Amino acid sequence: MTIQNECISCIAAQSRRVCEAIEADETLSTAIITYVESQLKTADFTLSPPIIATPLYEEMARLANTSDLYNEQKRHASLQAKHYLPFLEETIQNDSEPFVAILKTAVVGNVIDLAAEVSFDLHEAIMSIFHTSFAHDDSEALHIALKNAKSVLYIGDNAGEHLFDGLAIRSLQQLYPHIDLSYMVRGNPIINDVTLKEAYEAEIDKICRIVDSGVPTPGFVYELASDEGKNLFDNADLIIAKGMGNYECMTPQRRENICFLLKVKCSVVADSLDKNVGDIICKFS
């Protein structure tokens, strides 16, 4: 996806949210907001929103003298998500359609997005997710593909959400024990995306291989990936990509057998999918 006019105002708003998150004083807030707004005036509309946002976040972090703008928020989101794991695990075990329940468990954490145009309440999302249908539902096609796949690359999205990814991965391994599954994270801190730090803290390494994609962007960009990241992307039988950032960066697709699992949180992505903000998506092709 390429950036749209609506994305410019969204990224500008993100800079103001960064200032609030880090409790920046007036001088730092002015420096951050002025810098971002000046850079957006010359944004390259041939690029995706995550690509545009990446250098802006890097400079915001430099101005704030920190390597991770949202470190505290990621920690809080992870603690909040951990509280719901027993409920979600029990729901999957008791559901008449456990596979669909696994997918919804993976999707529900996607509301934890500090760059989103619209915010959602995690508790409300979890309480309603199992009574909500996928607005785009390729779950049956994904189920069939997983039966035949030998290797799966699961590309994570946000911190906090990654705990639900861990539960989804364990559950998928029970349904498809023949699959070799890898979990891919961002190459360094960007917005509130999951990195090696959060993945290891959640002990996802005890259930599958964790892979550093090498990308600095809030979404998997093949050209920026490490050799290992590219190799996994090219050779996995099937890819599960979480969240809007991955959808934005990987559309149009460069290969087949990619399943996008996400909650629609902005009007631009909604228009791309011909769906509504708030819809949940399981798009496989």
ABEGO torsion letter per residue (X at the ends): XBBBAAAAAAAAAAAAAAAAAAGBBAAAAAAAAAAAAAAAAABBAABBAAAAAAAAAAAAAAAAGBABAAAAAAAAAAAAAAAAAAAAAAAAAABABAAAAAAAAAAAAAABBAABABBBBAAAAAAAAAABBBABBAAAAAAAAAAABABBBBBBBBBGAAAAAAAAAAAAAAABAABBBBBBBBABBBEABBBAAAAAAAGAAAABBBBBAGBABBEBBAAABBAAAAAAAAABABBBBBEAAAAAAAOBBABBGBBBBBBBABAAAAAAAGBBBGBBBBBBX
